[in-house]
């Protein structure tokens, strides 16, 4: 039986996997490939799944899109849900090509063991994306990452460095992302430090999800023989950690969810990010609105120390608030009927964010974000047309196809 080719986009939180996946979707659309996509998001909010579904190139109604949220795809539960998704895609859609985006917390070894003898799928590429800016700023251009990994191995402990190193060690190609923010010599320095982790792979620099499609579609089958011994050793170490005492120093990634209909106060939100966004907060993302821009549905996209605000769409409630919105009478009536079903005084506006990281920094940042919502007095001020100081950039990117 002919097996379906699969390409996995793997990498740590905020490395740019969703950006690359979106770019590939639009490029493959022009190739008229019968494509299916699986997206894994460890948060229950499933932000990445919403972003990919928003491209309208894949969807659950077309039977070519599956979103696996609220778990890591490398966990036992995640593997079980992945197996179910692949069976359904194979029987209901029969794709020519599969793309799988993992969550940033996913360990590659369990996935590779699962696909090593798969009946319907052949793994073509296990691509690891690594944030070049994060490696430069947090890991001395990758040198401290290797040192941290070696230290954990010697001590028999687990840290974020283990996950980052393993993602590189088991990849078939390493993509350094966000390289437009670095000099060529800085990128070469990172590649030099990371290369010993996996001397068999090419290291490529990329930006904004730009990758040669011909290179990806011509990838050879993943070389499981090359990593067989490494996979076996990782499994033995995993079993050893499972047998260890409960006092082990293994790291854990925490996920906190914020779901509130109130708007953020723009100045307080800015101050919160300046004061509380530390190294322990690896990733935060979601959709939100601010009292100063109450018609805009914005995407919050934070990785390490950088935050991007992207325009997604207009809130329906915001459109109705403008008498000169250009709506026809029937369109306005339809929107008004939809808004009448909303329980919130803010219509369809709401803030839904997920914060991912480790240590006390996650809780501190989450609580500070909650304090950044407008108070009742400030909401009254907003309802009366009051102005808010807004230090955020006035020009923001628009989330769209290229």
URWOQUI-V439264 format. One record per backbone hydrogen bond with DSSP energy under -1.0 kcal/mol. NH is the residue of the N-H (numbers start at 1). CO is the residue of the C=O. E is the energy in kcal/mol with one decimal. If there is no record, write none. Layout:
NH&CO&E  NH&CO&E
//
This chain:
4&120&-2.9  6&122&-2.1  7&98&-2.3  8&125&-3.1  9&100&-3.2  10&127&-3.6  15&12&-1.8  20&16&-2.1  21&17&-2.7  22&18&-2.5  23&19&-1.9  24&20&-2.5  25&21&-2.2  26&22&-1.8  27&23&-1.9  28&24&-2.9  29&25&-1.6  30&26&-1.1  32&29&-1.2  33&28&-1.5  35&33&-1.4  36&97&-2.2  37&64&-2.4  38&99&-2.6  39&66&-2.3  40&101&-2.4  41&68&-2.1  50&46&-1.8  51&47&-2.3  52&48&-2.4  53&49&-2.5  54&50&-1.8  55&52&-1.4  56&53&-1.5  64&59&-1.5  66&37&-2.2  68&39&-3.2  70&41&-1.2  70&43&-1.2  75&72&-1.8  79&75&-2.9  80&76&-2.0  81&77&-2.2  82&78&-2.3  83&79&-2.5  84&80&-1.9  85&81&-2.3  86&82&-2.6  87&83&-2.1  88&84&-2.2  89&85&-2.6  90&86&-2.4  91&87&-2.0  92&88&-2.8  93&89&-2.0  94&89&-2.6  96&34&-3.3  97&34&-1.5  98&5&-2.3  99&36&-2.2  100&7&-2.3  101&38&-2.7  102&9&-2.2  106&103&-1.8  112&108&-2.3  113&109&-2.4  114&110&-1.9  115&111&-2.2  116&112&-1.2  118&115&-1.3  122&4&-2.3  124&6&-3.2  125&6&-1.4  127&8&-2.5  128&173&-2.4  129&10&-3.0  130&175&-2.6  132&177&-1.9  135&131&-2.2  136&132&-2.1  137&133&-2.6  138&134&-2.9  139&135&-1.1  141&135&-1.4  142&135&-1.1  143&140&-1.5  144&139&-1.9  146&142&-1.8  147&143&-2.0  148&144&-2.7  149&145&-2.4  150&146&-2.4  151&147&-2.3  152&148&-2.3  153&149&-2.3  154&150&-2.2  155&151&-1.9  156&152&-1.2  157&152&-2.0  162&159&-1.1  163&159&-1.2  164&160&-2.4  165&161&-2.6  166&162&-2.8  167&163&-2.2  168&164&-1.3  169&165&-3.0  170&166&-1.9  171&168&-1.1  172&126&-2.8  173&126&-1.0  174&202&-2.3  175&128&-3.0  176&204&-3.5  177&130&-2.6  179&206&-1.6  181&178&-1.5  182&179&-1.4  187&183&-2.0  188&184&-2.2  189&185&-1.9  190&186&-1.8  191&187&-2.4  192&188&-2.2  193&189&-1.8  194&190&-2.0  195&191&-2.0  197&194&-1.8  198&195&-1.4  201&198&-1.3  204&174&-3.0  206&176&-3.0  210&207&-1.6  216&212&-1.4  217&213&-2.6  219&216&-1.3  222&123&-3.3  224&222&-1.4  231&227&-2.8  232&228&-2.1  233&229&-2.4  234&230&-2.3  235&231&-2.0  236&232&-2.0  237&233&-2.2  238&234&-2.2  239&235&-2.3  240&236&-2.1  241&237&-2.2  242&238&-1.9  243&239&-1.4  248&245&-1.2  254&357&-3.6  256&355&-2.8  258&353&-3.2  260&351&-2.6  264&289&-2.3  265&372&-3.1  269&265&-2.6  270&266&-2.0  271&267&-2.4  272&268&-2.2  273&269&-1.9  274&270&-2.0  275&271&-1.9  276&272&-3.0  278&276&-1.4  281&278&-1.4  283&356&-2.4  284&302&-1.8  285&354&-2.0  286&300&-1.7  287&352&-1.9  288&298&-2.2  291&264&-2.2  293&290&-1.5  296&293&-1.7  297&313&-3.1  298&288&-2.4  299&310&-3.3  300&286&-3.4  301&308&-1.8  302&284&-3.1  303&306&-2.1  304&282&-1.8  306&303&-2.1  308&301&-2.4  310&299&-1.9  311&397&-3.5  312&297&-2.7  313&297&-1.2  315&295&-1.7  319&315&-2.0  320&316&-2.2  321&317&-1.1  322&319&-1.3  325&322&-1.1  332&328&-2.7  333&329&-2.3  334&330&-2.2  335&331&-2.2  336&332&-2.6  337&333&-2.1  338&334&-1.9  339&335&-2.8  340&336&-1.7  342&339&-1.3  347&344&-1.4  349&346&-1.6  351&260&-3.4  352&287&-3.1  353&258&-2.4  354&285&-2.7  355&256&-3.1  356&283&-3.7  357&254&-2.0  358&280&-2.3  362&359&-1.1  364&360&-2.3  365&361&-2.4  366&362&-2.3  367&363&-2.5  368&364&-2.1  369&365&-2.2  370&366&-2.0  371&367&-1.6  372&369&-1.2  373&370&-1.1  374&263&-2.7  379&375&-2.3  380&376&-2.3  381&377&-1.9  382&378&-2.3  383&379&-2.8  384&380&-1.6  385&382&-2.0  386&381&-3.0  399&311&-2.9
//
